[in-house]
Amino acid sequence: MSRWDIALIGFGAAAMSLATRLGRMYPGTILIIEPRSLPTDDRTWCGWRTKDHPFSDRVTRQWSRWRVSSGPASIVRGSERYPYEMLRAGDVQKRALETVERRSDWQWVPGRLIEATRQAHGWALALDNGQTLMADQVLDSRPASLKLARPWVWQSFVGWELSHPSLDGSETVGLMDFTGDSDAVAEFVYELPIQTGQHLLEWTRFTPSPPPAEEMEACLETHLQARGLGNARIVRRETGHLPMAPIAPYNRDRWMRIGTAGGSMRPATGYAFHAIQRWADDAARCLLEGHPLQPPRRRRLLDWLDGVFLESLWQTPEQAPDRFAALFRRTPPEALIRFLAGIPEHRDLMRVMRALPPGPLLAAAIRHGLRRDRR
């Protein structure tokens, strides 16, 4: 029976990021189990780059300004130090696949894991193609099965990459355009001006349970009609449901969950790609130096603050546009970026807390604390 030092279950952002870092120097063998045929351009990863990473040269576009809007009111902030960047999944996958192909002692197996058995000297991994393979250590990036309770929510989105001559090549990302009027905790349009004539627009909702994609597609269609984009050509589609909740790390018996499933996603934002890069740096260093792997690092204070903020939105969802606007208007841009990226300095936390209304935040903190005590 074939045996491997590490098995990567799924070749998502975390597995690709780690494999790319290990390609040149890691002396061990790696097995990759992935049912999809890659590369595929099924998603984009975005966020503020606070440091370079192995995919920096594959960035589709970056922007130094971003906007939060509600009706006629609009707040534009920016930073040259921390650009907001977009990466296509296909470009990241191609870079990672190039690394895998250079390693003759690594193996790609198309298939799906159906059963894993812990044995004395590793894990026996049974696949749906009939193979059973052995691995000393398993890194599992498959989505975890989750049930979210208040204040945590799902961030659901449908996105269309559009081609239309009226779309400009703006230098400003539309992070949030609060145009919805549903009973969601928050609802907005996210817009990336990729280039002149081509934008990615996503209809996004924060809800207790994922809404039907067809319902959000209808909202996006209505939005486009109102903007005179009803006849725009759809170049590409993407959709997803992100758990905006602190996911506890899992690392037992040399089986570790990684990526979003391992807790890399920031609960109040849905950003994960750049946090995954920080974990991959740490994980590669551990493997190359012979140290035990550690799950993504979490800061309990940030999880608590995320819970309080989302609880405040639950209490008064109609005020979500004002809360986000206050956060972006009153917090220095680079302090806010570090906070949203999950790497704030102490003074950044104070600036963020001062930017939000103290009364509603205190009430939310009390409710959040009482709810946690009852669990």
N, C-alpha and C positions, 0 to 999 in steps of 0.2 A: 504494500500500500504506500502510495506517495506521501511524503511528509515535508512540511514546510515550517519555517521559523515563525512566520506571521501569516495569518489569513485576513484579508480585507473583505468584509461582507458588504457589497455595494461599493460602487466607485463614484461616490458623491464628492462634495467639495472637500470634506475632511480627509477622505482616503486619497484623493488626488493630490492634495496639498502635502500630505506626508510623503507619499511615494515620490513626488517630484524632488523633495529635499533629500531623500535617501538614495536616489538613483546612482550617484557617482561614488559614494563612499561606504554605503552599508554593506557589510560582508555577508549578511544573511540572505535567506531565500524568502520570497513573498509570493503568496497565492492570492489572486484577485478573482472573486466570484461575483459576477454581474450579469443579470438577465438581459439588459438592454444592449442594443447595437450602438456603439459610440463611434464618432461624435454625433451629437444631436443638439440642435439649437432650440431647446425647449424652455429655457429660462435665462434670466439675467441676474447678475449679482452686482449690487451697488453699495456704496457707502463712502465714508471719508477715509482716505489713505493717510494714516498717521506715520507710517514707515513703509519703505519699499518691501516688496515680496516677490516670489519667483514668477508671478504672472504680470508684473507691472508693465512689461513691454507688450502685453496682449490686450491692454485696455482699449476699448472701443472709442471712448471719449471721456474727458474729464472737464469739470466746470469749477470755477472759483466763486460762483454766486448761486444762491438758492432762494426760493420764495415760498411764503405761506400766505394764503389768500382766503378771504371770506367775503363774498359779495364784492363791492367796490374797494374794500380795504385790502391792502397788500403790504407785506413786510418783506424786504429784500435784505439779506445779509450775505457776508462772504468772507473768504479766507484764501490767501495765496499759499499759506503754509500747509494747509490740509485740504487738498482738492477733493471734490466729490467725483467718484469715478464709476464707470459702468464697464462691466465685463460680460461678454456673451459666454454662455455655458460651453458652446462648441469650441471657442478659442481656448478656454481653460482645459477642456478635455483633450484637445489636440496636443497641447504642451505636455500634459501628464502621460498621454499615450506614447509620445515620443520617448519619454523616460523609460516606460515599461518595455518598449520594443528594443531598447539598447541593452537590456539585461537578459541574457540567454538563460540565466538561472531563476528568473521569475516566470510565473505562468498566469495567463489569463484563461479563465474557464467560464464559458457562457452557461449560465444556469441559475437556479434559485435554491437557496438553502431550505430544506424541509424538516431537518432534524439534526440536533447537535447533542452528542453524548460525551460527557466528561469521562476520560479514562486516566489511567495512572500516569501516562506520559504525554498528555495533551488532549485535544478535542478531535473526536471523529465527526466529520461533517458530511451528512448525507444530502445529495443534491437531487433535484427533480429529473436530471438526465441519467440517473442510475449510478453515478459515481459516488464513492465515499473516499474522502481525503482527510489526512491528518494534519493538524497544525498545533504547534506549541502554544501559540497565543493568538487570540481572535480579537479583531477590532471591528465592531459592528455599527454600521451607519444607517441601518434600516429605521424608518420612522417608528417611534414608540406609539403604542395604543394609549391614548390619554382621554380622560374625562376632566374637563376644566370646571372649576367652581369659582364663583365671584370672589375676588374682583378680576380673575384672569379671563381672557377672551381669545377668540380665534381672529386672526387677521386674514381675511379672505379677499382675493382679488381676481379679476379677469383683466387681461392686458392684450391690447392690439397694437402691433407696430404698423403704422400707417404711412402711406405714400400719398402726398397731395401737394400741388404747387403752392398753396397758400401757407404751408407750414414753413416758418423761418428757422434759421440756424441759431437760435437764441443762445446767449452765453449764460442763461439763468435756468436752473432746474426748478420745475414746479413741484416742490415736495408735497404740499397739501393745498388743494383748492376745495374748500368746504362748500359743496354744491348740493349735497343730498338732503332730503327731508324725511328720511325713514326713522324708525325707532331704534336704530343701531346706537351703540355706545359712541361711535364716531364713524363718519362716512365722508370720503373725499376722493378727488381725482389726483393722481400722481402722473407727472408728465416729464419725460426725458426728451429734450430736443437733440436728437442724435446728429442730424445734419439738416441743411436746407432741404425741405421737401420730405423729410422723414422724421417722425416722432413716435415714441412709445407712450401710450396712454393706458393707465390702469384705473379701473373703478375699484375702490378699496373700502372694506367695511370691518369694523371691530364689533363682533357679535358673540353672544354666549355659545352659539352653535353655528357651524358653517351654513350659510344660506345657499340655495340652489344657484349654480353658475348661470343658468338661463335667466334668472331674475336680475343678476348683476349685468349680464350682457345687454339686457333690455335697457337698463339705466345708462350704460355706456353709449348705447346707440342713440338714446334720447339726447344725451349730452353732446354727441357729435353733430346731430341734426341741428341743435341750437347754435352751434358754432359754424355752421355752414360746411361741415365735413362729412355729411351723410354719404357722399359719393366717393369718399377716400378709398383707395385700394388697401386691403388688409394684407400686409406682407407676411406677417407671422402672428401667432396667438400664443398666449401663455396663461396659465391659471394655477392657483395654489391656495392652500390653507395652512397658515403658520400658527403654531401654538404660542401665544403670548403669555407664557407662564414660566416660572423657574423650574427647570427639569433637573431633578437630582442626579448627580453623576452615578454611574454604575461601573464598578471595577472590582470583580470578584473572580477568583480561580482563573486568572489570566484571560478573562473575557471582559472587554471594556466597550461601552457604547461611546461613540464619537460623533462630532458634528452637532447638529440640532438635537439629535436623540441623546447626546451626552451632555447637553446643557450649555452649548456655545452661544445660543441665541439670546439676545437681550430682550427680556419680557416686555418692556414698554415700547419697544421700537420695531422688533422683528428683524433687526440687522444681525447677521451672523458671519458673513464671509471674512471680514477682517479680524474678528475674534478667533475664527478658525485658523487664520494665518499665525496668530500668536501662539495658539496651542500647538500647531504643527512645528513651529520653531522649537518649542520646549520638548515636544515628543521626539523630534529628530535628534536633538542634543542628548536626550536620555538614552536612546537606542545606540547612538554612536559611542557614548561613553560607558555603556554597560549598566545603566541605572534602570530601576523599575519605571515603567510608564505611569504617568499621572493623568487623571482626567482634567478637563478644562477647569481653570481656576474661577471660582465664583466669589463675589463680594456680597456678604449677607446684607450689608447696609443698602447696596444698590437694589437688591431684590425687594427689600422692605419699601424703599422709596418708590419703586415701580408699582408695587401693590397699592400704596397710598394714592399715587397719581391716578391709576386706573379706577380705584374706588371712588375718587372724586368725580370721574367721568360718569360712572354708574349712577351716582346720586343726581347729577344734573347734566345729562348728555347734550342738552341744547346749548350748554356753555363750553362744549369741547373746542369750537373754533376760537373762542376768547382765551381759553387756557393755553392752547398751543401758540396763539399769537403773542400772549404775554411772555411765554417762555423764550420765544425767538427775539422778541423786541427788547427785553430787559436783561438778557444774559449776553455777555461778550461772546462773539461768535466762536472763538477758539476754545473758550471754557465750555460752551455748550457742546461743541463737537467732541471734546474729550469725555464729557458726561455721557452723550449718546453712544459713543464708541465703547463705553465701559471701562475707561482708563482715566477717571477724573483725578485731579489733584484736590487736596482738602479745600482750598479756596474756591475751586469750581463748584463743589457741592453747596457751599454757602451762597454763591451767586445764583445758582439754580433755585434754591429754596426761597431766596428773597424775591425771585421773579414771579412767584406764584402767590395768589391771594391766601393770606394766613388762615382766615376763618374757615373756608371750605376745606383747606388742607388739614387743619387740625381735626375737624369733624370726620374727615375721611380716615385719618390716622387712628382715631378712636374706634371707628367702625371696623377698620381692618384688623386692629389689635384684638377686639372682642371676637371677631369671626375666627381668627387664628386660635384663640384660646378655647373655643368650643369644639375644635376639630380633634 
